[in-house]
Amino acid sequence: ALIIKDSYANALIPLLTANYQKLIILDPRSYWGTVGEITAKNDIDDIIFVNYALITSNADFVGYIDKILK
């Protein structure tokens, strides 16, 4: 699974290890590629967004998400 996250997801990630053989963790604030590149290289079936609910009001963070989804 690919997890697109901010720091709020750090507590959840250990719980997901029991359900997935492979987890790829992506913080859009520090990743410069695209989701398409990651999914193509890693045969990903599931994408999980785990973010602080009010982060969507932060224009900078929304810009980071927009950039990686192109």
PyMOL Python script that loads the backbone (N, CA, C, O; Angstrom):
from pymol import cmd

cmd.read_pdbstr("""\
ATOM      1  N   ALA A   1       0.839  -1.177   0.000  1.00  0.00           N
ATOM      2  CA  ALA A   1       0.000   0.000   0.000  1.00  0.00           C
ATOM      3  C   ALA A   1       0.880   1.235   0.000  1.00  0.00           C
ATOM      4  O   ALA A   1       1.985   1.226   0.542  1.00  0.00           O
ATOM      5  N   LEU A   2       0.394   2.266  -0.596  1.00  0.00           N
ATOM      6  CA  LEU A   2       1.038   3.570  -0.570  1.00  0.00           C
ATOM      7  C   LEU A   2       0.276   4.423   0.428  1.00  0.00           C
ATOM      8  O   LEU A   2      -0.943   4.563   0.327  1.00  0.00           O
ATOM      9  N   ILE A   3       0.995   4.997   1.399  1.00  0.00           N
ATOM     10  CA  ILE A   3       0.374   5.882   2.371  1.00  0.00           C
ATOM     11  C   ILE A   3       0.862   7.294   2.094  1.00  0.00           C
ATOM     12  O   ILE A   3       2.058   7.573   2.176  1.00  0.00           O
ATOM     13  N   ILE A   4      -0.064   8.180   1.768  1.00  0.00           N
ATOM     14  CA  ILE A   4       0.237   9.595   1.574  1.00  0.00           C
ATOM     15  C   ILE A   4      -0.177  10.280   2.859  1.00  0.00           C
ATOM     16  O   ILE A   4      -1.341  10.225   3.255  1.00  0.00           O
ATOM     17  N   LYS A   5       0.791  10.935   3.521  1.00  0.00           N
ATOM     18  CA  LYS A   5       0.548  11.333   4.898  1.00  0.00           C
ATOM     19  C   LYS A   5       1.200  12.639   5.290  1.00  0.00           C
ATOM     20  O   LYS A   5       2.080  13.156   4.603  1.00  0.00           O
ATOM     21  N   ASP A   6       0.742  13.153   6.410  1.00  0.00           N
ATOM     22  CA  ASP A   6       1.474  14.170   7.141  1.00  0.00           C
ATOM     23  C   ASP A   6       1.903  13.521   8.453  1.00  0.00           C
ATOM     24  O   ASP A   6       1.766  12.306   8.598  1.00  0.00           O
ATOM     25  N   SER A   7       2.401  14.266   9.383  1.00  0.00           N
ATOM     26  CA  SER A   7       2.930  13.679  10.614  1.00  0.00           C
ATOM     27  C   SER A   7       1.864  12.993  11.472  1.00  0.00           C
ATOM     28  O   SER A   7       2.205  12.164  12.317  1.00  0.00           O
ATOM     29  N   TYR A   8       0.612  13.310  11.281  1.00  0.00           N
ATOM     30  CA  TYR A   8      -0.451  12.682  12.067  1.00  0.00           C
ATOM     31  C   TYR A   8      -0.566  11.190  11.785  1.00  0.00           C
ATOM     32  O   TYR A   8      -1.110  10.459  12.613  1.00  0.00           O
ATOM     33  N   ALA A   9      -0.085  10.724  10.671  1.00  0.00           N
ATOM     34  CA  ALA A   9      -0.182   9.307  10.327  1.00  0.00           C
ATOM     35  C   ALA A   9       0.872   8.453  11.005  1.00  0.00           C
ATOM     36  O   ALA A   9       0.764   7.227  10.997  1.00  0.00           O
ATOM     37  N   ASN A  10       1.878   9.064  11.588  1.00  0.00           N
ATOM     38  CA  ASN A  10       2.962   8.285  12.180  1.00  0.00           C
ATOM     39  C   ASN A  10       2.480   7.285  13.221  1.00  0.00           C
ATOM     40  O   ASN A  10       3.072   6.215  13.364  1.00  0.00           O
ATOM     41  N   ALA A  11       1.433   7.606  13.940  1.00  0.00           N
ATOM     42  CA  ALA A  11       0.893   6.689  14.943  1.00  0.00           C
ATOM     43  C   ALA A  11       0.119   5.533  14.312  1.00  0.00           C
ATOM     44  O   ALA A  11       0.016   4.467  14.919  1.00  0.00           O
ATOM     45  N   LEU A  12      -0.419   5.715  13.126  1.00  0.00           N
ATOM     46  CA  LEU A  12      -1.219   4.692  12.465  1.00  0.00           C
ATOM     47  C   LEU A  12      -0.369   3.676  11.699  1.00  0.00           C
ATOM     48  O   LEU A  12      -0.745   2.509  11.598  1.00  0.00           O
ATOM     49  N   ILE A  13       0.728   4.095  11.181  1.00  0.00           N
ATOM     50  CA  ILE A  13       1.540   3.238  10.305  1.00  0.00           C
ATOM     51  C   ILE A  13       1.909   1.906  10.953  1.00  0.00           C
ATOM     52  O   ILE A  13       1.775   0.878  10.290  1.00  0.00           O
ATOM     53  N   PRO A  14       2.365   1.859  12.203  1.00  0.00           N
ATOM     54  CA  PRO A  14       2.680   0.552  12.794  1.00  0.00           C
ATOM     55  C   PRO A  14       1.487  -0.409  12.815  1.00  0.00           C
ATOM     56  O   PRO A  14       1.673  -1.622  12.712  1.00  0.00           O
ATOM     57  N   LEU A  15       0.286   0.111  12.946  1.00  0.00           N
ATOM     58  CA  LEU A  15      -0.909  -0.743  12.948  1.00  0.00           C
ATOM     59  C   LEU A  15      -1.174  -1.348  11.576  1.00  0.00           C
ATOM     60  O   LEU A  15      -1.737  -2.438  11.479  1.00  0.00           O
ATOM     61  N   LEU A  16      -0.779  -0.658  10.523  1.00  0.00           N
ATOM     62  CA  LEU A  16      -1.017  -1.155   9.167  1.00  0.00           C
ATOM     63  C   LEU A  16      -0.050  -2.258   8.761  1.00  0.00           C
ATOM     64  O   LEU A  16      -0.320  -2.990   7.809  1.00  0.00           O
ATOM     65  N   THR A  17       1.058  -2.390   9.458  1.00  0.00           N
ATOM     66  CA  THR A  17       2.052  -3.399   9.071  1.00  0.00           C
ATOM     67  C   THR A  17       1.515  -4.821   9.193  1.00  0.00           C
ATOM     68  O   THR A  17       2.014  -5.719   8.516  1.00  0.00           O
ATOM     69  N   ALA A  18       0.531  -5.044  10.024  1.00  0.00           N
ATOM     70  CA  ALA A  18      -0.055  -6.376  10.161  1.00  0.00           C
ATOM     71  C   ALA A  18      -0.924  -6.753   8.970  1.00  0.00           C
ATOM     72  O   ALA A  18      -1.223  -7.929   8.767  1.00  0.00           O
ATOM     73  N   ASN A  19      -1.333  -5.758   8.177  1.00  0.00           N
ATOM     74  CA  ASN A  19      -2.267  -6.013   7.082  1.00  0.00           C
ATOM     75  C   ASN A  19      -1.664  -5.901   5.691  1.00  0.00           C
ATOM     76  O   ASN A  19      -2.328  -6.222   4.706  1.00  0.00           O
ATOM     77  N   TYR A  20      -0.432  -5.455   5.592  1.00  0.00           N
ATOM     78  CA  TYR A  20       0.197  -5.267   4.286  1.00  0.00           C
ATOM     79  C   TYR A  20       1.602  -5.845   4.298  1.00  0.00           C
ATOM     80  O   TYR A  20       2.337  -5.698   5.274  1.00  0.00           O
ATOM     81  N   GLN A  21       1.970  -6.505   3.205  1.00  0.00           N
ATOM     82  CA  GLN A  21       3.330  -7.031   3.090  1.00  0.00           C
ATOM     83  C   GLN A  21       4.334  -5.908   2.872  1.00  0.00           C
ATOM     84  O   GLN A  21       5.475  -5.982   3.327  1.00  0.00           O
ATOM     85  N   LYS A  22       3.896  -4.873   2.174  1.00  0.00           N
ATOM     86  CA  LYS A  22       4.795  -3.767   1.850  1.00  0.00           C
ATOM     87  C   LYS A  22       4.043  -2.453   1.998  1.00  0.00           C
ATOM     88  O   LYS A  22       2.939  -2.294   1.477  1.00  0.00           O
ATOM     89  N   LEU A  23       4.651  -1.515   2.715  1.00  0.00           N
ATOM     90  CA  LEU A  23       4.105  -0.166   2.853  1.00  0.00           C
ATOM     91  C   LEU A  23       5.123   0.824   2.314  1.00  0.00           C
ATOM     92  O   LEU A  23       6.305   0.763   2.650  1.00  0.00           O
ATOM     93  N   ILE A  24       4.659   1.723   1.488  1.00  0.00           N
ATOM     94  CA  ILE A  24       5.488   2.828   1.019  1.00  0.00           C
ATOM     95  C   ILE A  24       4.885   4.090   1.606  1.00  0.00           C
ATOM     96  O   ILE A  24       3.705   4.382   1.416  1.00  0.00           O
ATOM     97  N   ILE A  25       5.714   4.827   2.318  1.00  0.00           N
ATOM     98  CA  ILE A  25       5.254   6.008   3.033  1.00  0.00           C
ATOM     99  C   ILE A  25       5.698   7.243   2.262  1.00  0.00           C
ATOM    100  O   ILE A  25       6.878   7.391   1.944  1.00  0.00           O
ATOM    101  N   LEU A  26       4.756   8.128   1.962  1.00  0.00           N
ATOM    102  CA  LEU A  26       5.059   9.325   1.186  1.00  0.00           C
ATOM    103  C   LEU A  26       4.526  10.548   1.903  1.00  0.00           C
ATOM    104  O   LEU A  26       3.331  10.651   2.182  1.00  0.00           O
ATOM    105  N   ASP A  27       5.423  11.471   2.196  1.00  0.00           N
ATOM    106  CA  ASP A  27       5.022  12.767   2.735  1.00  0.00           C
ATOM    107  C   ASP A  27       5.127  13.757   1.576  1.00  0.00           C
ATOM    108  O   ASP A  27       6.235  14.028   1.111  1.00  0.00           O
ATOM    109  N   PRO A  28       4.018  14.302   1.098  1.00  0.00           N
ATOM    110  CA  PRO A  28       4.055  15.159  -0.094  1.00  0.00           C
ATOM    111  C   PRO A  28       4.869  16.436   0.083  1.00  0.00           C
ATOM    112  O   PRO A  28       5.216  17.090  -0.901  1.00  0.00           O
ATOM    113  N   ARG A  29       5.175  16.792   1.317  1.00  0.00           N
ATOM    114  CA  ARG A  29       5.990  17.989   1.547  1.00  0.00           C
ATOM    115  C   ARG A  29       7.455  17.761   1.189  1.00  0.00           C
ATOM    116  O   ARG A  29       8.208  18.718   1.008  1.00  0.00           O
ATOM    117  N   SER A  30       7.861  16.488   1.085  1.00  0.00           N
ATOM    118  CA  SER A  30       9.272  16.214   0.810  1.00  0.00           C
ATOM    119  C   SER A  30       9.478  15.224  -0.334  1.00  0.00           C
ATOM    120  O   SER A  30      10.558  14.646  -0.455  1.00  0.00           O
ATOM    121  N   TYR A  31       8.469  15.019  -1.170  1.00  0.00           N
ATOM    122  CA  TYR A  31       8.580  14.117  -2.310  1.00  0.00           C
ATOM    123  C   TYR A  31       8.380  14.917  -3.581  1.00  0.00           C
ATOM    124  O   TYR A  31       7.458  15.728  -3.669  1.00  0.00           O
ATOM    125  N   TRP A  32       9.234  14.697  -4.563  1.00  0.00           N
ATOM    126  CA  TRP A  32       9.193  15.518  -5.777  1.00  0.00           C
ATOM    127  C   TRP A  32       8.724  14.752  -7.011  1.00  0.00           C
ATOM    128  O   TRP A  32       8.621  15.337  -8.090  1.00  0.00           O
ATOM    129  N   GLY A  33       8.438  13.461  -6.878  1.00  0.00           N
ATOM    130  CA  GLY A  33       7.927  12.681  -8.000  1.00  0.00           C
ATOM    131  C   GLY A  33       6.406  12.721  -8.027  1.00  0.00           C
ATOM    132  O   GLY A  33       5.782  13.633  -7.484  1.00  0.00           O
ATOM    133  N   THR A  34       5.819  11.708  -8.672  1.00  0.00           N
ATOM    134  CA  THR A  34       4.362  11.619  -8.740  1.00  0.00           C
ATOM    135  C   THR A  34       3.886  10.273  -8.188  1.00  0.00           C
ATOM    136  O   THR A  34       4.655   9.315  -8.102  1.00  0.00           O
ATOM    137  N   VAL A  35       2.634  10.222  -7.825  1.00  0.00           N
ATOM    138  CA  VAL A  35       2.037   8.988  -7.349  1.00  0.00           C
ATOM    139  C   VAL A  35       2.070   7.937  -8.459  1.00  0.00           C
ATOM    140  O   VAL A  35       2.290   6.755  -8.193  1.00  0.00           O
ATOM    141  N   GLY A  36       1.854   8.368  -9.694  1.00  0.00           N
ATOM    142  CA  GLY A  36       1.892   7.436 -10.823  1.00  0.00           C
ATOM    143  C   GLY A  36       3.234   6.739 -10.954  1.00  0.00           C
ATOM    144  O   GLY A  36       3.288   5.550 -11.271  1.00  0.00           O
ATOM    145  N   GLU A  37       4.310   7.462 -10.715  1.00  0.00           N
ATOM    146  CA  GLU A  37       5.646   6.863 -10.777  1.00  0.00           C
ATOM    147  C   GLU A  37       5.815   5.785  -9.705  1.00  0.00           C
ATOM    148  O   GLU A  37       6.342   4.706  -9.974  1.00  0.00           O
ATOM    149  N   ILE A  38       5.370   6.086  -8.510  1.00  0.00           N
ATOM    150  CA  ILE A  38       5.515   5.126  -7.407  1.00  0.00           C
ATOM    151  C   ILE A  38       4.663   3.886  -7.642  1.00  0.00           C
ATOM    152  O   ILE A  38       5.131   2.763  -7.453  1.00  0.00           O
ATOM    153  N   THR A  39       3.420   4.086  -8.052  1.00  0.00           N
ATOM    154  CA  THR A  39       2.535   2.928  -8.239  1.00  0.00           C
ATOM    155  C   THR A  39       3.013   2.050  -9.393  1.00  0.00           C
ATOM    156  O   THR A  39       2.880   0.828  -9.327  1.00  0.00           O
ATOM    157  N   ALA A  40       3.557   2.637 -10.432  1.00  0.00           N
ATOM    158  CA  ALA A  40       4.053   1.846 -11.563  1.00  0.00           C
ATOM    159  C   ALA A  40       5.277   1.016 -11.174  1.00  0.00           C
ATOM    160  O   ALA A  40       5.417  -0.128 -11.606  1.00  0.00           O
ATOM    161  N   LYS A  41       6.147   1.581 -10.374  1.00  0.00           N
ATOM    162  CA  LYS A  41       7.383   0.882  -9.986  1.00  0.00           C
ATOM    163  C   LYS A  41       7.151  -0.180  -8.925  1.00  0.00           C
ATOM    164  O   LYS A  41       7.946  -1.114  -8.814  1.00  0.00           O
ATOM    165  N   ASN A  42       6.097  -0.065  -8.149  1.00  0.00           N
ATOM    166  CA  ASN A  42       5.937  -0.915  -6.974  1.00  0.00           C
ATOM    167  C   ASN A  42       4.683  -1.779  -6.966  1.00  0.00           C
ATOM    168  O   ASN A  42       4.383  -2.394  -5.942  1.00  0.00           O
ATOM    169  N   ASP A  43       3.944  -1.850  -8.059  1.00  0.00           N
ATOM    170  CA  ASP A  43       2.756  -2.699  -8.143  1.00  0.00           C
ATOM    171  C   ASP A  43       1.827  -2.479  -6.940  1.00  0.00           C
ATOM    172  O   ASP A  43       1.516  -3.418  -6.207  1.00  0.00           O
ATOM    173  N   ILE A  44       1.401  -1.256  -6.751  1.00  0.00           N
ATOM    174  CA  ILE A  44       0.572  -0.870  -5.611  1.00  0.00           C
ATOM    175  C   ILE A  44      -0.907  -1.027  -5.951  1.00  0.00           C
ATOM    176  O   ILE A  44      -1.373  -0.582  -7.000  1.00  0.00           O
ATOM    177  N   ASP A  45      -1.627  -1.668  -5.043  1.00  0.00           N
ATOM    178  CA  ASP A  45      -3.072  -1.848  -5.204  1.00  0.00           C
ATOM    179  C   ASP A  45      -3.885  -0.855  -4.376  1.00  0.00           C
ATOM    180  O   ASP A  45      -4.982  -0.467  -4.776  1.00  0.00           O
ATOM    181  N   ASP A  46      -3.354  -0.444  -3.229  1.00  0.00           N
ATOM    182  CA  ASP A  46      -4.092   0.422  -2.315  1.00  0.00           C
ATOM    183  C   ASP A  46      -3.337   1.719  -2.071  1.00  0.00           C
ATOM    184  O   ASP A  46      -2.119   1.722  -1.893  1.00  0.00           O
ATOM    185  N   ILE A  47      -4.083   2.825  -2.065  1.00  0.00           N
ATOM    186  CA  ILE A  47      -3.535   4.136  -1.696  1.00  0.00           C
ATOM    187  C   ILE A  47      -4.360   4.649  -0.531  1.00  0.00           C
ATOM    188  O   ILE A  47      -5.586   4.725  -0.603  1.00  0.00           O
ATOM    189  N   ILE A  48      -3.665   5.001   0.546  1.00  0.00           N
ATOM    190  CA  ILE A  48      -4.323   5.455   1.766  1.00  0.00           C
ATOM    191  C   ILE A  48      -3.864   6.879   2.066  1.00  0.00           C
ATOM    192  O   ILE A  48      -2.666   7.141   2.171  1.00  0.00           O
ATOM    193  N   PHE A  49      -4.809   7.786   2.202  1.00  0.00           N
ATOM    194  CA  PHE A  49      -4.508   9.158   2.618  1.00  0.00           C
ATOM    195  C   PHE A  49      -4.772   9.251   4.118  1.00  0.00           C
ATOM    196  O   PHE A  49      -5.871   8.946   4.581  1.00  0.00           O
ATOM    197  N   VAL A  50      -3.765   9.673   4.869  1.00  0.00           N
ATOM    198  CA  VAL A  50      -3.932   9.876   6.304  1.00  0.00           C
ATOM    199  C   VAL A  50      -3.362  11.249   6.622  1.00  0.00           C
ATOM    200  O   VAL A  50      -2.146  11.441   6.649  1.00  0.00           O
ATOM    201  N   ASN A  51      -4.247  12.192   6.860  1.00  0.00           N
ATOM    202  CA  ASN A  51      -3.829  13.563   7.118  1.00  0.00           C
ATOM    203  C   ASN A  51      -4.734  14.192   8.160  1.00  0.00           C
ATOM    204  O   ASN A  51      -5.875  13.772   8.358  1.00  0.00           O
ATOM    205  N   TYR A  52      -4.208  15.193   8.813  1.00  0.00           N
ATOM    206  CA  TYR A  52      -4.974  16.009   9.740  1.00  0.00           C
ATOM    207  C   TYR A  52      -6.146  16.630   8.964  1.00  0.00           C
ATOM    208  O   TYR A  52      -5.949  17.186   7.884  1.00  0.00           O
ATOM    209  N   ALA A  53      -7.332  16.537   9.501  1.00  0.00           N
ATOM    210  CA  ALA A  53      -8.534  16.960   8.773  1.00  0.00           C
ATOM    211  C   ALA A  53      -8.489  18.413   8.315  1.00  0.00           C
ATOM    212  O   ALA A  53      -8.963  18.724   7.222  1.00  0.00           O
ATOM    213  N   LEU A  54      -7.939  19.292   9.109  1.00  0.00           N
ATOM    214  CA  LEU A  54      -7.943  20.709   8.747  1.00  0.00           C
ATOM    215  C   LEU A  54      -6.778  21.101   7.838  1.00  0.00           C
ATOM    216  O   LEU A  54      -6.653  22.266   7.460  1.00  0.00           O
ATOM    217  N   ILE A  55      -5.927  20.139   7.486  1.00  0.00           N
ATOM    218  CA  ILE A  55      -4.802  20.460   6.604  1.00  0.00           C
ATOM    219  C   ILE A  55      -5.296  20.889   5.220  1.00  0.00           C
ATOM    220  O   ILE A  55      -4.572  21.566   4.490  1.00  0.00           O
ATOM    221  N   THR A  56      -6.498  20.507   4.862  1.00  0.00           N
ATOM    222  CA  THR A  56      -7.032  20.894   3.555  1.00  0.00           C
ATOM    223  C   THR A  56      -7.273  22.395   3.446  1.00  0.00           C
ATOM    224  O   THR A  56      -7.465  22.915   2.347  1.00  0.00           O
ATOM    225  N   SER A  57      -7.265  23.086   4.569  1.00  0.00           N
ATOM    226  CA  SER A  57      -7.391  24.545   4.519  1.00  0.00           C
ATOM    227  C   SER A  57      -6.029  25.226   4.362  1.00  0.00           C
ATOM    228  O   SER A  57      -5.957  26.450   4.256  1.00  0.00           O
ATOM    229  N   ASN A  58      -4.964  24.447   4.345  1.00  0.00           N
ATOM    230  CA  ASN A  58      -3.614  24.969   4.170  1.00  0.00           C
ATOM    231  C   ASN A  58      -3.262  24.924   2.680  1.00  0.00           C
ATOM    232  O   ASN A  58      -3.043  23.846   2.129  1.00  0.00           O
ATOM    233  N   ALA A  59      -3.208  26.069   2.041  1.00  0.00           N
ATOM    234  CA  ALA A  59      -2.980  26.131   0.591  1.00  0.00           C
ATOM    235  C   ALA A  59      -1.647  25.510   0.185  1.00  0.00           C
ATOM    236  O   ALA A  59      -1.555  24.890  -0.874  1.00  0.00           O
ATOM    237  N   ASP A  60      -0.627  25.666   1.001  1.00  0.00           N
ATOM    238  CA  ASP A  60       0.667  25.070   0.669  1.00  0.00           C
ATOM    239  C   ASP A  60       0.572  23.551   0.609  1.00  0.00           C
ATOM    240  O   ASP A  60       1.064  22.933  -0.335  1.00  0.00           O
ATOM    241  N   PHE A  61      -0.065  22.944   1.620  1.00  0.00           N
ATOM    242  CA  PHE A  61      -0.177  21.487   1.644  1.00  0.00           C
ATOM    243  C   PHE A  61      -1.028  20.985   0.487  1.00  0.00           C
ATOM    244  O   PHE A  61      -0.697  19.973  -0.132  1.00  0.00           O
ATOM    245  N   VAL A  62      -2.096  21.665   0.195  1.00  0.00           N
ATOM    246  CA  VAL A  62      -2.951  21.280  -0.941  1.00  0.00           C
ATOM    247  C   VAL A  62      -2.140  21.357  -2.238  1.00  0.00           C
ATOM    248  O   VAL A  62      -2.311  20.521  -3.125  1.00  0.00           O
ATOM    249  N   GLY A  63      -1.274  22.339  -2.351  1.00  0.00           N
ATOM    250  CA  GLY A  63      -0.384  22.438  -3.511  1.00  0.00           C
ATOM    251  C   GLY A  63       0.547  21.250  -3.620  1.00  0.00           C
ATOM    252  O   GLY A  63       0.805  20.769  -4.724  1.00  0.00           O
ATOM    253  N   TYR A  64       1.064  20.761  -2.487  1.00  0.00           N
ATOM    254  CA  TYR A  64       1.935  19.579  -2.501  1.00  0.00           C
ATOM    255  C   TYR A  64       1.166  18.354  -2.994  1.00  0.00           C
ATOM    256  O   TYR A  64       1.677  17.572  -3.796  1.00  0.00           O
ATOM    257  N   ILE A  65      -0.056  18.195  -2.511  1.00  0.00           N
ATOM    258  CA  ILE A  65      -0.889  17.056  -2.951  1.00  0.00           C
ATOM    259  C   ILE A  65      -1.166  17.161  -4.442  1.00  0.00           C
ATOM    260  O   ILE A  65      -1.044  16.177  -5.171  1.00  0.00           O
ATOM    261  N   ASP A  66      -1.535  18.339  -4.891  1.00  0.00           N
ATOM    262  CA  ASP A  66      -1.812  18.549  -6.314  1.00  0.00           C
ATOM    263  C   ASP A  66      -0.599  18.187  -7.170  1.00  0.00           C
ATOM    264  O   ASP A  66      -0.746  17.576  -8.228  1.00  0.00           O
ATOM    265  N   LYS A  67       0.588  18.561  -6.719  1.00  0.00           N
ATOM    266  CA  LYS A  67       1.818  18.311  -7.467  1.00  0.00           C
ATOM    267  C   LYS A  67       2.083  16.811  -7.637  1.00  0.00           C
ATOM    268  O   LYS A  67       2.469  16.378  -8.723  1.00  0.00           O
ATOM    269  N   ILE A  68       1.881  16.012  -6.581  1.00  0.00           N
ATOM    270  CA  ILE A  68       2.200  14.589  -6.684  1.00  0.00           C
ATOM    271  C   ILE A  68       1.138  13.793  -7.416  1.00  0.00           C
ATOM    272  O   ILE A  68       1.404  12.678  -7.864  1.00  0.00           O
ATOM    273  N   LEU A  69      -0.066  14.344  -7.547  1.00  0.00           N
ATOM    274  CA  LEU A  69      -1.135  13.620  -8.231  1.00  0.00           C
ATOM    275  C   LEU A  69      -1.163  13.854  -9.739  1.00  0.00           C
ATOM    276  O   LEU A  69      -2.005  13.278 -10.428  1.00  0.00           O
ATOM    277  N   LYS A  70      -0.290  14.662 -10.254  1.00  0.00           N
ATOM    278  CA  LYS A  70      -0.253  14.942 -11.702  1.00  0.00           C
ATOM    279  C   LYS A  70       0.341  13.796 -12.460  1.00  0.00           C
ATOM    280  O   LYS A  70       0.452  13.857 -13.685  1.00  0.00           O
TER     281      LYS A  70
END
""", "prot")
cmd.dss("prot")
cmd.show_as("cartoon", "prot")
cmd.util.cbc("prot")
cmd.orient("prot")
